[in-house]
Amino acid sequence: MFGELGKMKSLTLALMFSMTAAQPAQPVRQPSGHLEHSMVGRWYFAANGHAVYCYGPVMTLPQANGDLQKVATFCRDGETVVPLKD
């Protein structure tokens, strides 16, 4: 009754309706790193001769011998206080 062409059309339609629409892959969600990106810092020359990137303010702290030492605070390498070269 349908013939070959009719069978082919009905099989094609059945196949099309049985297939699910391909969905694009969702991007991998990662933590926003809100604190990392919002913190702006500066490079400083540490007393040990290395460059350090710190986010906190530069402060002047008293040393045990009475002298004052300039330090950078909250640095990227995890150190809270890094003495600076004057």
Z-matrix of the N, CA and C atoms (Angstrom, degrees):
N
C 1 1.436
C 2 1.530 1 111.58
N 3 1.336 2 115.88 1 -45.41
C 4 1.455 3 119.20 2 178.90
C 5 1.519 4 110.93 3 -82.95
N 6 1.271 5 116.20 4 -36.74
C 7 1.457 6 119.80 5 -174.23
C 8 1.523 7 109.63 6 83.39
N 9 1.319 8 115.05 7 178.21
C 10 1.467 9 120.29 8 -178.83
C 11 1.522 10 111.95 9 -63.33
N 12 1.303 11 117.90 10 -42.21
C 13 1.465 12 121.48 11 -178.22
C 14 1.521 13 110.65 12 -65.03
N 15 1.300 14 118.23 13 -39.47
C 16 1.461 15 122.47 14 179.02
C 17 1.517 16 111.55 15 -66.29
N 18 1.339 17 116.67 16 -40.89
C 19 1.466 18 120.06 17 178.22
C 20 1.523 19 110.48 18 -64.26
N 21 1.336 20 114.84 19 -41.19
C 22 1.466 21 119.83 20 -179.00
C 23 1.524 22 110.21 21 -64.25
N 24 1.335 23 117.86 22 -42.21
C 25 1.462 24 121.38 23 179.57
C 26 1.520 25 110.67 24 -64.63
N 27 1.343 26 117.74 25 -44.57
C 28 1.453 27 119.87 26 -178.32
C 29 1.531 28 111.38 27 -67.41
N 30 1.353 29 117.74 28 -36.69
C 31 1.466 30 120.10 29 176.27
C 32 1.538 31 111.06 30 -66.75
N 33 1.320 32 115.89 31 -39.55
C 34 1.465 33 120.03 32 179.13
C 35 1.523 34 110.18 33 -64.19
N 36 1.335 35 116.90 34 -44.80
C 37 1.457 36 120.26 35 178.20
C 38 1.525 37 111.52 36 -62.78
N 39 1.320 38 117.12 37 -42.39
C 40 1.461 39 120.58 38 179.18
C 41 1.518 40 110.45 39 -62.29
N 42 1.318 41 116.82 40 -40.82
C 43 1.464 42 120.82 41 178.62
C 44 1.519 43 111.02 42 -65.56
N 45 1.325 44 117.35 43 -42.22
C 46 1.460 45 121.23 44 -179.55
C 47 1.519 46 111.19 45 -63.12
N 48 1.336 47 117.17 46 -41.82
C 49 1.460 48 120.10 47 -178.63
C 50 1.527 49 112.16 48 -73.63
N 51 1.313 50 117.45 49 -25.93
C 52 1.460 51 119.80 50 -179.18
C 53 1.531 52 112.21 51 -80.63
N 54 1.326 53 117.32 52 -20.46
C 55 1.464 54 120.63 53 -179.26
C 56 1.520 55 109.73 54 -78.66
N 57 1.299 56 116.38 55 138.96
C 58 1.462 57 119.74 56 176.09
C 59 1.517 58 108.20 57 -87.72
N 60 1.291 59 115.22 58 148.87
C 61 1.459 60 119.74 59 178.94
C 62 1.519 61 108.70 60 -67.58
N 63 1.308 62 116.50 61 133.08
C 64 1.465 63 120.89 62 178.64
C 65 1.522 64 108.89 63 -71.34
N 66 1.320 65 115.55 64 128.79
C 67 1.454 66 120.21 65 178.98
C 68 1.521 67 108.61 66 -103.31
N 69 1.326 68 116.31 67 139.29
C 70 1.468 69 117.98 68 178.54
C 71 1.524 70 109.65 69 -64.50
N 72 1.303 71 115.70 70 147.00
C 73 1.467 72 120.83 71 -179.27
C 74 1.523 73 109.10 72 -66.22
N 75 1.311 74 115.52 73 136.44
C 76 1.454 75 120.70 74 178.34
C 77 1.527 76 108.80 75 -74.25
N 78 1.327 77 117.77 76 139.28
C 79 1.462 78 119.10 77 177.76
C 80 1.524 79 109.99 78 -64.98
N 81 1.301 80 115.63 79 149.07
C 82 1.459 81 120.80 80 179.50
C 83 1.521 82 107.60 81 -70.45
N 84 1.308 83 115.15 82 125.08
C 85 1.457 84 119.44 83 -179.57
C 86 1.515 85 109.34 84 -84.77
N 87 1.298 86 115.21 85 131.02
C 88 1.453 87 121.17 86 178.57
C 89 1.520 88 108.31 87 -124.95
N 90 1.314 89 116.93 88 157.37
C 91 1.465 90 118.60 89 176.95
C 92 1.524 91 109.70 90 -55.61
N 93 1.286 92 115.46 91 143.31
C 94 1.461 93 119.94 92 -174.60
C 95 1.518 94 112.76 93 -67.99
N 96 1.319 95 118.01 94 -20.72
C 97 1.461 96 119.27 95 -177.86
C 98 1.517 97 110.45 96 64.26
N 99 1.327 98 115.41 97 33.37
C 100 1.459 99 121.55 98 -174.59
C 101 1.523 100 112.12 99 -50.35
N 102 1.314 101 116.69 100 -44.24
C 103 1.457 102 118.92 101 -177.92
C 104 1.518 103 112.06 102 -69.54
N 105 1.321 104 116.81 103 -38.75
C 106 1.466 105 119.79 104 -179.52
C 107 1.517 106 112.09 105 -62.87
N 108 1.323 107 116.15 106 -45.45
C 109 1.455 108 119.65 107 -174.49
C 110 1.523 109 112.65 108 -76.84
N 111 1.320 110 116.80 109 -25.98
C 112 1.455 111 118.78 110 -177.30
C 113 1.522 112 112.26 111 -85.00
N 114 1.333 113 116.94 112 -14.60
C 115 1.456 114 119.87 113 -178.03
C 116 1.528 115 109.91 114 -88.68
N 117 1.314 116 114.70 115 121.21
C 118 1.459 117 120.02 116 179.11
C 119 1.520 118 107.43 117 -106.36
N 120 1.306 119 116.01 118 133.02
C 121 1.459 120 119.92 119 -178.41
C 122 1.513 121 112.19 120 -129.79
N 123 1.326 122 114.73 121 -166.57
C 124 1.467 123 122.30 122 -179.91
C 125 1.513 124 109.15 123 -143.65
N 126 1.315 125 115.17 124 157.67
C 127 1.454 126 121.79 125 173.14
C 128 1.517 127 108.40 126 -87.16
N 129 1.336 128 115.86 127 138.60
C 130 1.467 129 122.25 128 177.97
C 131 1.524 130 108.30 129 -131.00
N 132 1.327 131 115.74 130 157.83
C 133 1.460 132 122.29 131 177.00
C 134 1.526 133 106.91 132 -98.84
N 135 1.323 134 116.09 133 110.32
C 136 1.464 135 121.04 134 -176.98
C 137 1.518 136 110.90 135 -74.93
N 138 1.309 137 115.21 136 159.27
C 139 1.463 138 121.10 137 179.94
C 140 1.523 139 112.04 138 -63.18
N 141 1.335 140 117.56 139 -25.12
C 142 1.465 141 120.22 140 179.86
C 143 1.534 142 112.17 141 -83.26
N 144 1.332 143 117.73 142 2.57
C 145 1.461 144 121.51 143 175.60
C 146 1.519 145 114.47 144 95.87
N 147 1.313 146 117.82 145 -1.93
C 148 1.466 147 121.04 146 -179.86
C 149 1.522 148 110.81 147 -98.89
N 150 1.321 149 115.28 148 155.43
C 151 1.454 150 120.31 149 173.20
C 152 1.527 151 108.49 150 -86.83
N 153 1.324 152 116.80 151 139.17
C 154 1.465 153 121.70 152 179.27
C 155 1.525 154 108.36 153 -130.79
N 156 1.344 155 115.51 154 145.83
C 157 1.462 156 120.93 155 177.45
C 158 1.522 157 107.03 156 -107.12
N 159 1.338 158 116.18 157 118.40
C 160 1.462 159 120.54 158 -175.52
C 161 1.518 160 111.10 159 -124.91
N 162 1.334 161 114.44 160 149.25
C 163 1.457 162 121.68 161 -176.02
C 164 1.529 163 112.95 162 -101.66
N 165 1.315 164 116.69 163 -26.92
C 166 1.461 165 120.57 164 -175.04
C 167 1.517 166 112.20 165 -86.07
N 168 1.324 167 115.42 166 -179.54
C 169 1.468 168 119.83 167 -179.73
C 170 1.528 169 112.16 168 -75.51
N 171 1.314 170 115.72 169 159.10
C 172 1.466 171 121.58 170 172.30
C 173 1.525 172 106.26 171 -85.07
N 174 1.323 173 114.51 172 132.68
C 175 1.465 174 119.61 173 -177.94
C 176 1.521 175 109.79 174 -127.07
N 177 1.317 176 115.72 175 160.28
C 178 1.458 177 122.02 176 173.73
C 179 1.519 178 107.27 177 -110.84
N 180 1.343 179 115.70 178 117.98
C 181 1.461 180 120.97 179 -178.01
C 182 1.522 181 109.93 180 -114.53
N 183 1.337 182 116.43 181 144.43
C 184 1.478 183 119.19 182 176.60
C 185 1.531 184 110.07 183 -75.62
N 186 1.339 185 115.30 184 142.41
C 187 1.458 186 120.53 185 175.64
C 188 1.526 187 109.09 186 -97.15
N 189 1.327 188 115.91 187 170.73
C 190 1.466 189 120.84 188 -177.63
C 191 1.521 190 111.93 189 -61.62
N 192 1.348 191 117.86 190 -32.78
C 193 1.471 192 120.81 191 -177.61
C 194 1.530 193 112.29 192 -85.02
N 195 1.335 194 118.33 193 2.95
C 196 1.458 195 121.07 194 177.66
C 197 1.521 196 113.85 195 99.72
N 198 1.321 197 117.85 196 -14.81
C 199 1.461 198 120.44 197 177.79
C 200 1.527 199 110.33 198 -72.18
N 201 1.311 200 115.12 199 163.26
C 202 1.456 201 120.91 200 175.87
C 203 1.528 202 109.35 201 -104.91
N 204 1.311 203 117.51 202 139.34
C 205 1.469 204 122.75 203 -178.73
C 206 1.527 205 108.82 204 -123.49
N 207 1.337 206 115.55 205 127.57
C 208 1.457 207 120.55 206 174.95
C 209 1.524 208 108.49 207 -78.89
N 210 1.344 209 117.59 208 132.57
C 211 1.459 210 121.56 209 -179.39
C 212 1.525 211 109.86 210 -134.43
N 213 1.316 212 114.81 211 148.97
C 214 1.460 213 121.19 212 170.97
C 215 1.529 214 106.51 213 -97.64
N 216 1.325 215 116.78 214 148.74
C 217 1.463 216 119.94 215 -175.95
C 218 1.518 217 111.78 216 -119.63
N 219 1.323 218 115.37 217 153.34
C 220 1.463 219 125.04 218 176.83
C 221 1.530 220 112.07 219 54.01
N 222 1.321 221 114.57 220 71.13
C 223 1.462 222 120.96 221 -175.52
C 224 1.527 223 111.94 222 -94.53
N 225 1.320 224 115.19 223 159.94
C 226 1.461 225 122.12 224 -174.68
C 227 1.519 226 112.84 225 -63.86
N 228 1.284 227 118.90 226 -31.42
C 229 1.470 228 120.74 227 -177.90
C 230 1.523 229 112.33 228 -76.02
N 231 1.321 230 117.98 229 4.26
C 232 1.453 231 121.66 230 176.95
C 233 1.511 232 114.13 231 97.83
N 234 1.308 233 116.79 232 -7.55
C 235 1.461 234 119.58 233 179.47
C 236 1.527 235 109.88 234 -79.67
N 237 1.324 236 115.07 235 140.36
C 238 1.459 237 119.85 236 -179.38
C 239 1.520 238 111.06 237 -81.65
N 240 1.334 239 116.49 238 -39.39
C 241 1.465 240 121.42 239 -177.87
C 242 1.517 241 108.73 240 -132.54
N 243 1.353 242 117.23 241 128.58
C 244 1.453 243 122.32 242 177.83
C 245 1.525 244 108.67 243 -125.52
N 246 1.339 245 117.83 244 118.17
C 247 1.472 246 119.96 245 176.94
C 248 1.529 247 110.16 246 -62.13
N 249 1.330 248 115.45 247 138.64
C 250 1.471 249 121.15 248 -177.89
C 251 1.513 250 110.97 249 -105.22
N 252 1.319 251 114.67 250 152.78
C 253 1.464 252 121.21 251 175.09
C 254 1.524 253 106.87 252 -83.13
N 255 1.313 254 116.32 253 132.66
C 256 1.474 255 119.40 254 -178.67
C 257 1.493 256 112.62 255 -77.26
